Amino acid sequence: MTANLASPAAADHDIERRIARRLARLRAERGWSLDALAERTGISRATLSRLERSELSPTAAMLDKLCTVYGWTLSRLMVEAETRPPNLVTAADQAEWKDPESGYRRRVVSPPAAGLRGELVEVHVPAGASVSFDASPIAGVEHHLWMLEGSLTLEAEGSLFRLRAGDCLRYVRAGPTRFHSTGNREARYVVAIVHP
């Protein structure tokens, strides 16, 4: 058995590079110019260009806006950025992405597959950090959020939920959502995402 010698920073850059390539392909597949995408997302043309060239690390908010216009979940974007569709993905090979703004980390646990209807995602939110998403990229996406460690408040559809280790919340993501890690340690949870 050989050890994986890639540094965490190199692995982060690798997933960002693959996401950048996939974003560029999605725009090209739709025949959109950078200006047209900027108009749809509210992200400047220059920023979009730098994102697609992997010169800028995307924030969670940016990826949320892009996924919304493409009708994809962030998990699907990460999975589609992979190069092969295995049935088994070892823990060491699961794609992980870190938001440079909040420190929020998202790891796709599910093996990638075409026509994916269900996904498992592990999320870490640093103590005191928050991450917000404007809208659901796919109408009717059902989430089952299971808290593993720490505590979290979730604002969704005008309701506020307070979650602690062991709690599980089921909701349909439609509008804006905000996740805030409360307490003095990071919040860690798993989300089962079920497509309509």
Buried (B, 14 or more C-beta within 10 A) or exposed (E): EEEEEEEEEEBBBBBBEBBBBBBBEBBEEEEBEBEBBBEBBEBEBEBBBBBBEBEBBBBBBBBBBBBBBBEBBBBBBBBBBBEEEEEEBEEEEBBBBBBBBBBBBBBBBBBBEEEBEEBBBBBBBBBBBBBBBBBBBBEEBBBBBBBEBBBBBBBBEEEEEEBEBEBEBEBBBEEBBEBBBBEEEBBBBBBBBBBE
